[in-house]
Amino acid sequence: MRSTFLVSALAALGLAIAQPLEGRQAAQCGPVQKGTAPPTFIPADNVQSFQANLLYKVTVTLFNALCESTLMNQGFATVASLVPPSGYKTVFSDLSGATEGAGYMGYTFLSSYAPVQCANACNAITDCKAVNVFVERDPSSTPTANCTNPPSIANYKCSFWNATISASTATNKGQYQEQFQTAIAASDGFIKA
């Protein structure tokens, strides 16, 4: 009962609640990939709904106050950072673009919005000076001529940089793959202090 109320309340606020992709997947699109972040399909499966998804923007404090630990125990997380990882300082927060340019060292998927995990991975990489943690809207299957706009999934990602990053480097706002548009939300940047 309590769990049903929370899901209904979050849906009313426009927060994405995970729904099996198989129910939204067109047969011609092929195998379905699963994302690491809750997908957005309320009110629609598009970039505007993705970027407006409050689940990606709610602060840890507010999220815990609204949901206690019910949804956290089910794998949901927030993407609003109140405190940077130890040894880092925040250089930008909650942007709709990811860092791109010189100094790119690669990225990894995260199982939740975890700046500390991302920073720890950077600390283990020689010459890594900065990280960018964000949510990316990705296709659930590879867009093709027969499947131009598959349902979306969302992924928590962590990119590594051996150069200084700032809001001015967060210019990757997504791209088109056939008719599917990738997008970025809740992008936070941290540099070693």
C-alpha positions as CSV (number, residue, x, y, z in Angstrom):
1,M,0.0,0.0,0.0
2,R,2.7,2.5,1.0
3,S,4.8,1.5,-1.9
4,T,1.9,2.0,-4.3
5,F,1.2,5.4,-2.9
6,L,4.8,6.5,-3.4
7,V,4.9,5.3,-7.0
8,S,1.6,7.1,-7.7
9,A,2.8,10.2,-6.0
10,L,6.1,10.2,-7.9
11,A,4.3,9.6,-11.2
12,A,1.9,12.5,-10.5
13,L,5.0,14.7,-10.1
14,G,6.3,13.5,-13.4
15,L,9.0,11.3,-12.1
16,A,9.8,8.2,-14.2
17,I,8.9,4.9,-12.7
18,A,10.6,1.9,-14.4
19,Q,8.4,0.1,-16.8
20,P,9.5,-3.0,-18.7
21,L,10.9,-2.0,-22.0
22,E,9.5,-5.1,-23.6
23,G,6.0,-3.6,-23.3
24,R,7.1,-0.6,-25.3
25,Q,9.5,-2.3,-27.7
26,A,8.5,-2.6,-31.4
27,A,9.2,-6.1,-32.7
28,Q,11.4,-4.8,-35.6
29,C,13.9,-3.1,-33.2
30,G,15.6,-6.3,-32.0
31,P,17.2,-7.1,-28.6
32,V,16.4,-4.8,-25.8
33,Q,19.2,-3.3,-23.7
34,K,18.6,-2.2,-20.1
35,G,19.8,1.1,-18.7
36,T,21.4,1.8,-15.3
37,A,19.1,4.7,-14.5
38,P,15.3,4.8,-14.4
39,P,13.9,5.5,-17.9
40,T,11.7,8.4,-18.7
41,F,8.4,7.8,-20.5
42,I,6.1,10.2,-18.6
43,P,4.5,12.1,-20.1
44,A,6.2,10.9,-23.3
45,D,9.4,9.0,-24.3
46,N,11.2,12.1,-25.7
47,V,14.1,14.4,-24.9
48,Q,11.9,17.1,-23.4
49,S,10.4,14.6,-20.8
50,F,13.9,13.2,-20.2
51,Q,15.4,16.6,-19.4
52,A,12.4,17.6,-17.3
53,N,12.5,14.4,-15.2
54,L,12.6,15.5,-11.6
55,L,14.0,12.2,-10.5
56,Y,17.3,13.2,-12.1
57,K,17.2,16.6,-10.3
58,V,15.9,15.9,-6.8
59,T,18.4,16.5,-4.0
60,V,19.4,13.6,-1.8
61,T,17.8,15.3,1.2
62,L,14.5,15.9,-0.6
63,F,14.4,12.5,-2.2
64,N,15.0,10.8,1.2
65,A,12.3,12.9,2.8
66,L,9.8,12.1,0.1
67,C,10.6,8.4,-0.3
68,E,12.4,7.5,2.9
69,S,14.4,4.5,1.7
70,T,11.7,2.6,-0.1
71,L,12.8,3.4,-3.7
72,M,16.5,3.6,-2.8
73,N,16.2,-0.1,-1.8
74,Q,14.8,-0.8,-5.2
75,G,17.9,0.7,-7.0
76,F,16.6,4.2,-7.6
77,A,19.0,7.1,-6.9
78,T,19.1,10.8,-7.2
79,V,21.5,12.9,-9.3
80,A,21.7,16.1,-7.3
81,S,25.0,16.5,-5.6
82,L,25.1,18.4,-2.3
83,V,28.8,17.6,-1.5
84,P,31.6,16.9,-4.0
85,P,33.7,13.7,-3.5
86,S,36.6,14.1,-1.0
87,G,39.5,15.8,-2.7
88,Y,37.4,17.3,-5.5
89,K,35.5,20.6,-6.0
90,T,32.3,21.1,-7.9
91,V,32.8,23.2,-11.1
92,F,29.3,22.8,-12.6
93,S,26.1,21.2,-11.6
94,D,22.8,20.1,-13.2
95,L,23.6,21.0,-16.8
96,S,22.1,19.5,-19.9
97,G,25.4,18.9,-21.6
98,A,28.4,16.6,-20.9
99,T,32.0,17.6,-21.1
100,E,33.7,17.1,-24.5
101,G,37.0,18.1,-26.0
102,A,40.7,17.7,-25.4
103,G,41.8,15.5,-22.4
104,Y,39.1,12.9,-22.7
105,M,40.2,9.6,-21.2
106,G,37.1,7.4,-21.5
107,Y,34.0,6.7,-19.5
108,T,32.3,4.0,-17.5
109,F,28.7,3.1,-16.6
110,L,27.6,3.6,-13.0
111,S,24.9,1.5,-11.3
112,S,23.7,4.6,-9.6
113,Y,24.4,8.3,-9.5
114,A,27.7,8.0,-7.6
115,P,30.2,10.8,-7.8
116,V,32.4,9.2,-5.1
117,Q,32.6,5.9,-7.1
118,C,33.5,8.0,-10.2
119,A,36.1,10.0,-8.3
120,N,37.7,6.8,-6.9
121,A,38.0,5.4,-10.4
122,C,39.6,8.7,-11.5
123,N,42.1,8.5,-8.6
124,A,43.2,5.0,-9.9
125,I,43.9,6.4,-13.4
126,T,47.3,8.0,-14.0
127,D,46.9,11.7,-14.9
128,C,43.1,11.8,-14.4
129,K,42.3,15.3,-13.1
130,A,38.5,15.6,-13.4
131,V,35.3,13.7,-13.8
132,N,31.9,14.4,-15.2
133,V,28.9,12.4,-13.8
134,F,25.6,12.6,-15.8
135,V,22.5,10.8,-17.0
136,E,22.4,10.0,-20.7
137,R,19.3,9.1,-22.8
138,D,20.2,6.2,-25.0
139,P,18.4,4.0,-27.4
140,S,17.2,0.6,-26.1
141,S,18.4,-1.0,-29.3
142,T,20.6,0.1,-32.2
143,P,18.6,2.5,-34.4
144,T,18.4,1.2,-38.0
145,A,16.4,1.9,-41.1
146,N,13.8,-0.6,-39.8
147,C,13.8,0.8,-36.3
148,T,14.5,4.5,-36.5
149,N,13.3,5.6,-33.1
150,P,13.4,2.7,-30.5
151,P,12.2,3.3,-26.9
152,S,14.8,5.0,-24.7
153,I,16.8,3.8,-21.8
154,A,18.8,6.0,-19.4
155,N,22.3,5.4,-18.1
156,Y,24.4,6.9,-15.3
157,K,27.8,7.6,-16.8
158,C,31.2,8.8,-15.5
159,S,33.7,10.3,-17.9
160,F,37.4,10.9,-17.1
161,W,39.5,13.9,-18.0
162,N,43.2,14.8,-17.8
163,A,42.4,18.4,-18.4
164,T,40.4,21.1,-16.5
165,I,36.7,20.9,-17.1
166,S,34.1,23.7,-16.6
167,A,30.6,24.6,-17.6
168,S,32.0,25.9,-20.8
169,T,33.3,22.4,-21.7
170,A,29.9,20.8,-21.1
171,T,28.8,21.2,-24.7
172,N,27.8,17.6,-25.7
173,K,24.0,17.9,-25.6
174,G,23.4,14.7,-27.5
175,Q,23.0,13.7,-31.2
176,Y,20.8,11.9,-33.6
177,Q,21.1,8.2,-34.4
178,E,18.6,7.8,-37.2
179,Q,15.5,9.5,-35.7
180,F,16.5,8.7,-32.1
181,Q,17.9,11.7,-30.2
182,T,20.4,11.1,-27.4
183,A,20.4,13.7,-24.6
184,I,22.2,14.6,-21.3
185,A,20.6,15.6,-18.0
186,A,21.9,16.3,-14.5
187,S,25.5,16.7,-15.6
188,D,27.9,17.5,-12.7
189,G,31.6,18.3,-13.1
190,F,34.3,17.8,-10.4
191,I,38.0,18.6,-10.5
192,K,40.7,17.6,-8.1
193,A,41.1,20.3,-5.5
